[in-house]
């Protein structure tokens, strides 16, 4: 998310951040539940451009939930610095990675979170 070059390859990500696009039915699972699952499998304490930690939101409700989650996570980890941010995905392009990057945890059997 967030880069300038259209349709980048994995080697051309440069100013992009890797991201997951998750479509969900809020009647089945809440944004908060998804964030809790993500938090269990994610290490937000390292920072570099490609692997920076962000929660991308599309709606105002998602923004409120994401911002609250980041603030709570910062408080939990204090004094360790949290690099995760809540950022708008509106107006940004999302490009699917090459096929060999798809379904990594399913293909390798290394799933970190199972509902």
Secondary structure, 3 states (H helix, E strand, C coil): CCCCCCCCCHHHCCCCCCCCCCCCCCCCCCHHHHHHHHHHHCCCCCCCCCCCCEEEECCHHHHHHHHHHHHHHHHHHCCCCCCCEEEECCCCCCCCCCHHHCCHHHHHCCCCCCC
